[in-house]
Amino acid sequence: MAKVNHPRRVTIREVAAQAGVSVQTVSRVVNSHPDVADETRARVQEVITRLRYRPNGIARSLAAQSSQMLGVVASGFQLFGPAQLLTGIEQQATELGWHLMLQIVDPAKSNDYDRVAANLISQNVAGVIWAYPELTGERERAFHQQIQPHAPIVFLSMGPQPGSAVLNVDNRHGARLATEHLVARGYRHIGIITGPMSLWSAQQRKLGWQDALASARLPHHSRQVVEGDWSAAGGDAGLMRLIAQFPQLDAVFASNDQMALGVLKAADQLGRRVPDDLGVVGFDDIPESAFFKPALTTVHHELMELGRLAVRELHRVIEAQREGKPAMAASVVLQPRLVVRESA
């Protein structure tokens, strides 16, 4: 059998020698460390490209007692929010040289969190992003106890966690912007179709709706509230229920754009013209919302940037810890903005 000659792997020492820098400087360039002069970084990058140098991930992991891998715990990819978060996470991880270990959770299984934690620990991940769903009670404490001794954690789109970093969108403020817009447009009997009320984001959006109505001294009773499930079908059924229990309804804040689509369909079936007979505002500003009929007024927020920010925070903390410096991920809240179109 003929012998196969595999190309020799270029070493980091060869790159350092040709670039005229130390091995540590090459390592800093490879790991996107900020403490490298632009001219030096460019010179090292040129040598890396010319020699086709590829870092030895296994060796780096052994040397650092940690992998070049981030764990991502997620679920609900059929929904806009989780899908956007994961896209942002993947983009930023690739740019910073991280690999992702995705763990999909089944919230219906009470012990699924134990399985996820065991998998992440066994793979020696350097950090963990908890993207969805939310943790509550005993399961939250158990996950913390298992993971935190091994790797830093960043939580996304959930309520504050004592001692942990949570990155979020200001859902309450966004919902208030949506409802205040309806009030400013002259609507006075404003209902809400919430998301699943077990979720912190849905709770916050309901509170924002209440804040705006209370400030305007308008009613906000239970008959003005219907719980939805984030789906277009849920929005369709939600409007029917709202009208049945609150006949004077003249506007709806749908807590996401998919439910708002269902509201528009139901309004058309009922012969209610939007925005003349019924004002409608959504939340998320999904790409399709500008093409609804009528085009949807909605709340825009940067979920993809939230995912990217989570990776950057973990990267900062991990790099500092590898250099023996104390560091903790920071909690961050991004501010949404209202996008006014035709539906209100």
C-alpha positions as CSV (number, residue, x, y, z in Angstrom):
1,M,0.0,0.0,0.0
2,A,1.4,3.4,-1.0
3,K,2.3,5.7,1.9
4,V,0.2,8.8,2.2
5,N,2.2,11.9,2.9
6,H,0.2,14.3,5.1
7,P,1.2,18.0,5.0
8,R,3.3,19.0,8.1
9,R,1.5,21.1,10.6
10,V,3.0,24.6,10.9
11,T,3.8,25.4,14.6
12,I,3.2,28.6,16.5
13,R,6.9,28.9,17.0
14,E,7.5,29.1,13.3
15,V,4.9,31.8,12.9
16,A,6.5,33.8,15.8
17,A,10.0,33.4,14.3
18,Q,9.0,34.6,10.8
19,A,6.9,37.5,12.3
20,G,9.7,38.5,14.6
21,V,7.5,38.4,17.7
22,S,7.1,36.1,20.8
23,V,5.0,33.0,20.9
24,Q,2.8,34.8,23.4
25,T,2.1,37.6,20.9
26,V,1.0,35.1,18.2
27,S,-1.3,33.5,20.8
28,R,-2.8,36.9,21.6
29,V,-3.4,37.6,17.9
30,V,-5.0,34.1,17.4
31,N,-7.3,34.7,20.4
32,S,-8.3,38.2,19.3
33,H,-6.8,39.7,22.4
34,P,-7.0,43.5,22.3
35,D,-3.5,44.2,23.8
36,V,-1.6,43.9,20.4
37,A,-0.5,46.9,18.3
38,D,-2.2,47.2,15.0
39,E,1.0,47.0,13.0
40,T,2.1,43.9,14.9
41,R,-1.2,42.3,14.5
42,A,-1.2,42.8,10.8
43,R,2.3,41.4,10.5
44,V,1.4,38.3,12.4
45,Q,-1.8,37.8,10.4
46,E,0.2,38.0,7.2
47,V,2.5,35.2,8.3
48,I,-0.4,33.1,9.6
49,T,-2.1,33.4,6.2
50,R,1.1,32.8,4.2
51,L,2.1,29.7,6.2
52,R,-1.6,28.5,6.5
53,Y,-1.1,28.2,10.2
54,R,-4.0,26.5,12.0
55,P,-4.0,26.6,15.9
56,N,-4.0,23.2,17.5
57,G,-7.3,23.3,19.4
58,I,-6.5,20.2,21.5
59,A,-3.1,21.5,22.6
60,R,-4.6,24.8,23.5
61,S,-7.3,23.2,25.5
62,L,-4.8,21.0,27.5
63,A,-2.6,24.0,28.1
64,A,-5.4,26.2,29.4
65,Q,-7.2,23.4,31.3
66,S,-10.2,24.5,29.3
67,S,-11.6,23.9,25.8
68,Q,-12.1,26.4,23.0
69,M,-15.8,25.5,23.2
70,L,-18.8,27.3,24.5
71,G,-21.9,25.5,25.6
72,V,-25.3,26.9,24.4
73,V,-28.5,25.7,26.0
74,A,-31.6,26.5,24.0
75,S,-35.0,25.5,22.9
76,G,-38.0,26.8,20.9
77,F,-36.3,27.3,17.6
78,Q,-39.7,27.5,15.8
79,L,-40.0,30.9,17.5
80,F,-38.4,34.1,16.2
81,G,-36.7,35.1,19.4
82,P,-34.6,31.9,20.1
83,A,-33.7,31.6,16.4
84,Q,-32.4,35.2,16.4
85,L,-30.4,34.7,19.6
86,L,-28.7,31.6,18.3
87,T,-27.8,33.3,15.0
88,G,-26.1,36.1,16.9
89,I,-24.3,33.6,19.1
90,E,-23.0,31.6,16.2
91,Q,-21.8,34.7,14.3
92,Q,-19.9,36.1,17.2
93,A,-18.5,32.8,18.3
94,T,-17.1,32.2,14.8
95,E,-15.5,35.6,14.6
96,L,-13.8,35.1,18.0
97,G,-12.6,31.5,17.2
98,W,-15.0,29.6,19.5
99,H,-16.8,26.4,18.7
100,L,-20.3,25.8,20.0
101,M,-21.8,22.8,21.8
102,L,-25.5,23.1,21.4
103,Q,-27.8,21.4,24.0
104,I,-31.5,21.4,23.2
105,V,-33.6,21.2,26.3
106,D,-37.0,19.6,26.5
107,P,-38.8,21.7,29.2
108,A,-41.4,18.9,29.6
109,K,-38.7,16.6,31.1
110,S,-38.0,17.5,34.6
111,N,-34.5,15.9,34.6
112,D,-33.4,17.3,31.3
113,Y,-31.4,20.0,33.0
114,D,-29.3,17.4,34.8
115,R,-28.5,15.7,31.4
116,V,-27.5,19.1,29.9
117,A,-25.3,20.0,32.8
118,A,-23.6,16.6,32.7
119,N,-22.9,16.9,29.0
120,L,-21.5,20.4,29.3
121,I,-19.2,19.4,32.2
122,S,-18.0,16.3,30.4
123,Q,-17.0,18.3,27.4
124,N,-15.0,20.8,29.6
125,V,-16.7,23.8,28.0
126,A,-15.0,27.2,28.8
127,G,-18.3,29.0,29.3
128,V,-22.1,28.5,29.0
129,I,-24.8,30.7,27.4
130,W,-28.3,29.8,28.6
131,A,-30.5,31.1,25.8
132,Y,-33.9,29.4,26.4
133,P,-36.1,28.4,28.2
134,E,-36.1,30.1,31.6
135,L,-35.0,28.4,34.8
136,T,-37.2,28.5,37.9
137,G,-36.9,27.2,41.4
138,E,-35.2,24.0,42.2
139,R,-34.1,23.3,38.6
140,E,-32.4,26.7,38.5
141,R,-30.5,26.2,41.7
142,A,-29.4,22.7,40.7
143,F,-28.1,23.9,37.4
144,H,-26.1,26.7,39.1
145,Q,-24.6,24.3,41.6
146,Q,-23.5,21.9,38.9
147,I,-22.1,24.4,36.3
148,Q,-20.8,27.4,38.1
149,P,-17.7,25.7,39.7
150,H,-16.6,24.7,36.2
151,A,-17.5,27.6,33.9
152,P,-18.9,31.1,33.8
153,I,-22.6,31.4,32.8
154,V,-24.5,34.1,30.9
155,F,-28.3,34.0,30.9
156,L,-30.4,35.5,28.1
157,S,-33.9,36.9,28.0
158,M,-35.0,36.0,31.5
159,G,-35.4,37.6,34.9
160,P,-32.5,38.8,37.1
161,Q,-30.5,35.9,38.7
162,P,-28.7,36.8,41.9
163,G,-24.9,36.5,41.4
164,S,-25.2,35.8,37.7
165,A,-25.0,37.9,34.5
166,V,-28.3,38.3,32.6
167,L,-28.4,40.0,29.2
168,N,-31.9,41.2,28.2
169,V,-34.1,43.5,26.2
170,D,-36.1,46.0,28.2
171,N,-39.4,44.2,27.4
172,R,-41.4,46.4,29.9
173,H,-40.3,49.6,28.3
174,G,-41.0,48.3,24.8
175,A,-44.5,47.3,25.7
176,R,-45.1,50.7,27.2
177,L,-43.9,52.4,24.0
178,A,-46.4,50.2,22.0
179,T,-49.3,51.0,24.3
180,E,-48.5,54.7,24.7
181,H,-48.6,54.9,20.9
182,L,-52.1,53.5,20.8
183,V,-53.2,56.0,23.5
184,A,-51.6,58.8,21.5
185,R,-53.5,57.7,18.4
186,G,-56.8,58.1,20.3
187,Y,-57.6,54.5,21.2
188,R,-59.2,54.2,24.7
189,H,-60.2,50.5,25.1
190,I,-56.9,48.7,24.7
191,G,-56.6,45.0,25.2
192,I,-53.5,42.8,25.3
193,I,-52.7,39.3,24.1
194,T,-49.8,38.2,26.2
195,G,-47.2,35.5,25.7
196,P,-47.2,32.4,28.0
197,M,-47.3,34.0,31.4
198,S,-44.8,31.5,32.8
199,L,-42.1,33.4,30.9
200,W,-40.5,36.5,32.3
201,S,-40.6,38.4,29.0
202,A,-44.3,37.9,28.7
203,Q,-44.8,39.1,32.3
204,Q,-42.7,42.2,31.6
205,R,-44.6,43.1,28.4
206,K,-47.9,42.8,30.3
207,L,-46.5,45.2,33.0
208,G,-45.5,47.7,30.3
209,W,-49.0,47.6,28.9
210,Q,-50.4,48.2,32.4
211,D,-47.9,51.1,33.0
212,A,-49.0,53.0,29.9
213,L,-52.7,52.6,30.6
214,A,-52.3,53.6,34.3
215,S,-50.3,56.6,33.3
216,A,-53.1,57.6,30.9
217,R,-55.8,56.9,33.5
218,L,-57.3,54.3,31.3
219,P,-58.8,50.9,32.5
220,H,-56.7,47.8,32.5
221,H,-58.9,45.0,33.9
222,S,-58.6,41.2,33.6
223,R,-61.3,41.2,30.9
224,Q,-58.9,43.1,28.7
225,V,-56.3,40.4,28.9
226,V,-56.0,37.1,27.0
227,E,-53.0,34.7,27.4
228,G,-51.5,33.6,24.0
229,D,-48.8,31.2,23.0
230,W,-46.7,33.3,20.6
231,S,-48.3,31.7,17.5
232,A,-50.4,33.3,14.7
233,A,-53.2,30.9,15.6
234,G,-53.0,32.1,19.2
235,G,-53.4,35.7,18.0
236,D,-56.4,34.8,15.9
237,A,-58.2,33.0,18.8
238,G,-57.0,35.7,21.2
239,L,-58.8,38.5,19.4
240,M,-62.0,36.5,19.3
241,R,-61.8,35.9,23.0
242,L,-61.0,39.5,23.7
243,I,-64.0,40.8,21.8
244,A,-66.2,38.3,23.5
245,Q,-65.2,39.4,27.0
246,F,-64.5,43.1,26.2
247,P,-66.9,44.2,23.4
248,Q,-65.8,47.8,23.5
249,L,-62.3,46.8,22.4
250,D,-60.8,49.3,19.9
251,A,-57.1,48.4,20.0
252,V,-54.8,45.4,20.7
253,F,-51.2,45.1,21.8
254,A,-50.1,41.7,20.6
255,S,-47.1,40.7,22.6
256,N,-45.3,39.4,19.5
257,D,-45.6,39.9,15.7
258,Q,-46.7,36.3,15.0
259,M,-49.7,36.8,17.2
260,A,-50.3,40.2,15.6
261,L,-50.6,38.5,12.3
262,G,-53.3,36.3,13.7
263,V,-55.1,39.4,15.1
264,L,-55.1,41.0,11.6
265,K,-56.6,37.9,10.1
266,A,-59.3,37.7,12.7
267,A,-60.1,41.4,12.4
268,D,-60.5,40.9,8.6
269,Q,-62.9,38.0,9.2
270,L,-64.9,40.1,11.7
271,G,-65.1,43.0,9.3
272,R,-63.1,45.3,11.6
273,R,-60.9,47.7,9.6
274,V,-57.4,48.2,10.8
275,P,-56.5,50.8,11.9
276,D,-59.9,52.6,11.6
277,D,-61.9,50.2,13.8
278,L,-59.1,48.4,15.5
279,G,-55.5,49.6,16.2
280,V,-52.9,46.8,16.3
281,V,-49.3,47.0,17.6
282,G,-46.9,44.0,17.8
283,F,-43.5,43.3,19.3
284,D,-40.3,41.9,17.7
285,D,-40.3,43.7,14.2
286,I,-39.8,40.4,12.4
287,P,-38.8,40.9,8.7
288,E,-42.2,40.0,7.5
289,S,-44.0,42.6,9.6
290,A,-43.4,45.4,7.1
291,F,-45.3,43.2,4.5
292,F,-48.4,42.5,6.6
293,K,-51.6,44.0,5.4
294,P,-51.7,46.6,6.7
295,A,-48.0,46.9,7.5
296,L,-47.5,46.3,11.2
297,T,-46.6,49.0,13.8
298,T,-44.3,47.1,16.2
299,V,-41.4,47.2,18.7
300,H,-37.9,46.6,17.3
301,H,-35.3,45.1,19.5
302,E,-31.8,43.7,18.7
303,L,-32.1,40.0,19.6
304,M,-29.2,39.0,17.3
305,E,-27.0,41.6,19.0
306,L,-28.0,40.2,22.3
307,G,-26.7,36.8,21.3
308,R,-23.4,38.4,20.0
309,L,-23.1,40.4,23.2
310,A,-23.4,37.2,25.3
311,V,-20.4,35.7,23.4
312,R,-18.3,38.8,23.8
313,E,-19.0,38.9,27.6
314,L,-18.0,35.3,28.0
315,H,-14.9,35.7,25.8
316,R,-13.8,38.7,27.9
317,V,-14.3,36.8,31.2
318,I,-12.6,33.6,30.0
319,E,-9.6,35.4,28.6
320,A,-9.2,37.3,31.8
321,Q,-9.4,34.2,33.9
322,R,-6.8,32.4,31.7
323,E,-4.5,35.3,32.5
324,G,-5.1,34.9,36.2
325,K,-7.2,38.1,36.5
326,P,-10.5,38.2,38.3
327,A,-13.5,38.9,36.1
328,M,-17.2,38.6,36.0
329,A,-19.7,38.9,33.2
330,A,-21.8,42.0,33.3
331,S,-25.6,42.2,33.2
332,V,-26.8,44.3,30.3
333,V,-30.2,45.6,29.2
334,L,-30.7,46.7,25.5
335,Q,-33.3,49.4,24.8
336,P,-36.0,48.7,22.1
337,R,-37.6,51.3,19.8
338,L,-41.1,51.7,18.2
339,V,-41.4,51.3,14.5
340,V,-44.6,53.1,13.3
341,R,-46.3,51.7,10.2
342,E,-49.9,51.4,9.1
343,S,-51.7,49.2,11.6
344,A,-51.9,52.0,14.3
